[in-house]
Amino acid sequence: MSLTQAPPLSFEDTAVAFASKSDGELRKMYALFAAMNNNSLVKTGGGLMKTALKWHVPGTKFLIKNSIFDQFCGGESIQDCLPVIQELARYQIGTILDYSVEGEGTDKSFDETTTELLATIDLAHRSESIPFSVFKVTGVADSAILEKVQRGVALTPTEQASYERSKKRINAICARAHQYGVRVFIDAEESWFQETIDQLTYEMMQRYNRESAIVWNTYQLYRQDRLDAIKKAYEDAVQGGYYLGGKLVRGAYMEKEARVAASQGRQNPINPSKQATDDLYNESLRFCVEHADHISICAGTHNEASSLLLTELMQENGLQPNDPRMWFAQLYGMSDNLTYNLANAGYNTAKYVPYGPVASVMPYLLRRADENTAIAGQTSREFLLIQKEMNRRKAQKR
């Protein structure tokens, strides 16, 4: 598709955004997002759901599975996710399977998570509809050890052995991704061990990104130093003869970062305002597009202005909408007005599709509910778009 042939892009086009939803599915979404607009209901309901699951109250799992779980997750297993993958593919939207089970911090749980991650890579190898795999380093490694490594504290022999096993797991995942040509995101986490994650990730890039960007790091642009980190990583990649892959997000641990920084008597690494984060995010997009010779990026964002800016930057720099180095991604169940309209206009677009047993992904689901309630206007935006589409369909039937 040439640049001049791309369909006009509008994030207000609800006919495109909700083309995959039946009237009944829209009404169900409307009710869920209406409930999520109620902050006290989200706080109270979340606690009640966790307690009910813990005590195995009859009907709890069914209720959760057919409401918030159904909206934000693909299923309880990879197999369960197959219909979702196929449905998204109908609209030229890729799937990023995100195993959202939070491990117990044992070698057994780390090994089980590694096995599951390898299975997502195997499926991605067999399916053109799965452009990326993804994992958190803390899913296969002890966060306390990662933090000690970052602080330069000597590890005990037992800790060193554990750390070496973790590095082998990370290498096994990245090696399989490289073998099959499947790109893999390594998620960003808390700042007090992010440098360790960065270092491990760059080691994998040096090993596996010689021909193209297979291993991708994640940059949380609500941190003041992340554009500098991207620029340094770019310089290292050019000098080292490998390609840099970067997923750009705003961030997920703002309150926790501020709290821990205060308790440790150090400067808060988070930008002083949302505007500062937006500016840094957009500046980072600009840098990456201008250096697309060595950088591939995924804009993991629900921000309409940043998404539109990336399309404009691509046009300014002569990049086709389907340039394999440029991707957009949103969470499953949210911001369909971005995902579906970007895909309809020919841009590389994917949905993060979390999966796992209902009880195990409850922490993820509660974060989704809390974030939607906490982000000013986000749930209202979803709610209003759904309402707009319902009204459009009613008018069409008259």
N, C-alpha and C positions, 0 to 999 in steps of 0.2 A: 504494500500500500504506500503510495507516495504521500508526501506531506500535504499536497493540495487536495488529495482525495479523502482525507480523514473526515469522518462525520463531525459536525459541530459538537463541541463539548459543553454540556450544561449539567451542573450538579443539582439543578432544580427539576430535571426531567424525571418525574416519579413513574411515568409509564415504563421507562427503561429500567429504573432502579428496582421496581417491584414486579417486573414481567414474569418472574418465576413463581410468584405467590398467588395462590387462589384467594378468593374473597374470604373464605373461612380462615385461611392462614393469616391474612391481613388483620382480621378481627382479633385473632389470638395475640398477635404482636401488639396491637393497639392496647389490649387489656394489660399485657405484661409491662409495656413501657409506661403506661399510665400509673401502674403500681410503683414502678421504679422512680417515678417523679416524687414519690412520698418518702422523704428522708427517714422519718420515724418508723414507717412501715418496713423499710429496707433493714434498718438496724435491728428492730424487734424480730422481724421475720427471719433474718439470717441466724440469729441466736437460737430461735425456736427450731429451725430446720436442723441445725447441728445437733441440738439436744435430742430431737426426735430420731435422727439417724443413729446416734450413739446408743439409744435405748431400744432401737428396732421397733419403733411405733408403727403398727400396721398402716399401710397406705402411704407412708412418708416418701419412700423411694419412687413410687408411682407418681405422686404429686410433683416431686422435683423433676423427675425425668420428663414429664409431659408439660413442663412450664419453662423454668429458667435453663435447665439442662438442654432441652430440645432447641431452645433459641441460640445458645452459645457453644454447644458441643456437637461433634459429628456422631458420637456414639460411645459405647463402652469399650470397643475394640477396633482394631484396624478393619476387620471384616464389616463391622457395623457402619463404618465410614464410607464404604464403597458407593452406596446410593448418593450420598452427598457429593462425593468426588465427581460422579457421573453427571449429576444435576448442574454443578458449577461449570463443568466442561462444556455443557450445552451452550453456555453463554461466553465461551472462550475465557473462562476464569480458572486459574490454576488453584491447586490445593496444597497447603503446607501443613502436613500432619504434625500436630504438636502434642506429644505424650505428656499430659499435664498432671501426672501423679507425682506427688512430692515424697521422695524417698525417706527411709527411716535412718539414713546415715550409716548403714552397715555395708560391709563388703558384699553381702548377699543381695541387698537392695540395689547397690551400684551395679553389680553384674547383671541383675534382672533388667535394670533400666538400659544398660548397654545392649543387651540382647533385643529388647524392644526397639531401640533406635536403629539397630542394624536391619531389623525387619522393615522399618519405614523406608530405609534406603533401598532395600531390595525391591519393595513395591514401586518406589519412584523410578527405579531402573526399568521396570516393566511397563510403566505408564507415562505417557507424554503429558498427562494431566496433573502431574506432581512435579513442579519445577525445582523445589527445594525440600531438604529435610532440616530439622532444627533440634538443638538440645542446649540444656543448661549444664555448665561444668559441675555445678553442685549436685546435679543428678547422678554424677559418676565419681565425685570426689568430696572429701570432707572439707567443709567451709572453714573450720577452725585451722586446719593445716594450711589451706590456701592463704589465710590471713597471716599466719606465722611466717610463711615464705615471703609475703610482701613486706612485713616488718623487719625482715632480716634476722629473725630469731632462729637459732639453731634447732633443727628437728631431732627428736630422739630417734634411735635406730628403728623403733616400731613405727613412728610417724614417717620416717623417710621411706620405709618399705611400703607403707600405705600410699604415700605420694607417688612412688614409682609405679604402683599398680594403677593408680588413677591416670597417670600419663600414658600407660599402655592402653587403657580403655579409650582415651581420647584419640590416640593414634589409630586404634583399630577402627573407630568410627570414620575418621578422616580418610584412612587408607581405603576402606570400602567405598566411600563416596568418590574418591579419585578413580578407583578401579572401574566404577560404573558410570563415571562422568556426571554424578549427581551433586549439585551444589548444596552446601550445608552451612546454615547459620549457626554461629555460636553466640548465644544470648548474653547480653550485658547483665551484670548483677551489682551488688553493693560496692561502693568505692573502696572500702577497706580491704577488699581482696580482688578488685577489678584489674589491678596492675599484673597480678599473677595470671589471671585469665587472659589478659592481653598478650603476655609473654608466651604462654602456651599456644595461643591462637596464631601468633606470628611465626612461631616455630613450625606449626602445621602448614602455614602459607608458604614458607620457604621450601618445604618439602613437596607440597602437592599443587602449588599454584604456578608452576613453571609454564604450562601451556595456556591456561585460562584460570579465572577465579573460581576455584572449587570451594575453598574454605573462606567464609566471610565472618568478619568481626562485627560486633554491634556497638554503636556509639549513641550514648544517651546525651542528647544535646541540651538537656537542662543543667548539665554540668558545665561550668565555666571554661574548663580546659579541653573540651573534646574536639573542637576544630583544630586546635594545636596538635592534638593527638593524631587526627586524620592526616594533617600535613606532614607530620613526622613519619607516619606509617607509609605515606605515599613516597617520600624521599627514600626511605629504607627499601621499599619494593623496587623502585627504579634502580637503585644501586645494587640491589641483590638479585636483579634479573627475574623477578616474579610479579604476579599480578595481585592487586589489592581488591578485596571484596568488602563492601561496607553496607550494613543495614543501618539506616538513620532513623532513630526514634527520638521522642522527646524525653521520656523517662518514666520509671515506675515506682521509685522509692523515695519520693520527695520528703515526706514527713519523717520517715525513718532516718534519712540522711541528715536532716537538720537536728534531730534528737540525738543521734550518736555523736555528731560533730560537737554539739554543746557539752555532752557528757565527757568527751575526751579533751575538751578545751582547745579544739582546733577550728579553723575557719570552715564554715559551711561551704561545701563545694558546689552548691546549687546556685543558679543565676538568681539575682535579686528580684526579678519580676517575670511574669509570663511574657511580656513584650521582649525582654532581653533573650529569653529562650527562643521565641519565634524568630527574632532577628538572627540569632546564632544558627538556628536550624536552616533558615533560608540562605544564609551566607555559606553554610556547609554544602547545601545543594549546588550552589553556584560554583564553588571550588571543584566539586567532584565532576560536574558536567564538563567544566573547562579542562579537566584532566582525564577525560574518559579514555585516553590512550592507554592508561594503566590502572584506572579505577572502574569497577562495576558497582552500581549502587541499587539498593532497594529502599524506597521511601516508605517506611512503615509508619503511616500516619493517618489520622482521621481528620486532619486539618485541611479544610477545603482550599484555603489560600495557598498553602505550601504545595498541595497537589497540583493546583493550577499553575503555580510558578514553575514547577518542574517541567510541565508540558511546554511552557513558553521558553524555558532555558534550552530544552531539547531542540525546539524549532530554531532558536537563535544560533545554535551551534551546529545546525545541519544534521541532527540525529533523527532518524525515522522513528515513528511511534513504537514500532516493534523491534527497536535496536536491542539485541540480546544483553547489553550491558546495563539497561535501564529497566527497573521494575517498580511497581507500586504494590502495597499490601495493606489490607485491613483485617480486623478480627471478624471471624464468622459471627453473624448475627447483628453486626453493627455497620453503619455507614455504607449501606448498599447503594446509596445515591452516588457515592464515589466509585466503588468497585465496578458496578455494572455499567455506569456511563463511561468510565475509563476504558473498560474492555470493549464496549460497543464502538468506541472511537479508535480502536486498534492498538491501544497501549498494553504492554505486558503487565498483567494484573493477577494477583493471587489473594486468597483468603487463608488466614491462619485458622486451622480447624483443630481445636483441642479435642482430646478424647481420653477416656479412661473410666474405670468404675465410678459410679455416681458418688459414693462416699469419699473416694480418693480425690476427686476433682472439686469437692465442695470448697476448699480454700480458694481455688481459682475462680469459681462461680461467685463467691462472696466478694472477691476483689472486683470482679466485673460490675457487680451491683453497686458496691461502694464507690468505685471510680465513676460510674455513670451518674450517681447521685451527687458526687463531689465536684465533678467537672462542670463548671458553670455553663448551663445551656445545652450540654451534650444530650442528655436524655430528652429534654424538651425538643431539641432539634429532630431526633429520631421520631418522637411522638408526633410532631407537627407534619413531618414528611409522610408518615403513614396516614395521618388524618387527611392530608391533601390528596393522596392517591385514592383513598376510600371515597372522598367527595367527587373526584374526577370520574371514578367508575359509576357512581350513582347518577351523575349528570349524563353520562354516556348512555345509560340504560333508559333514560326518560324518553 
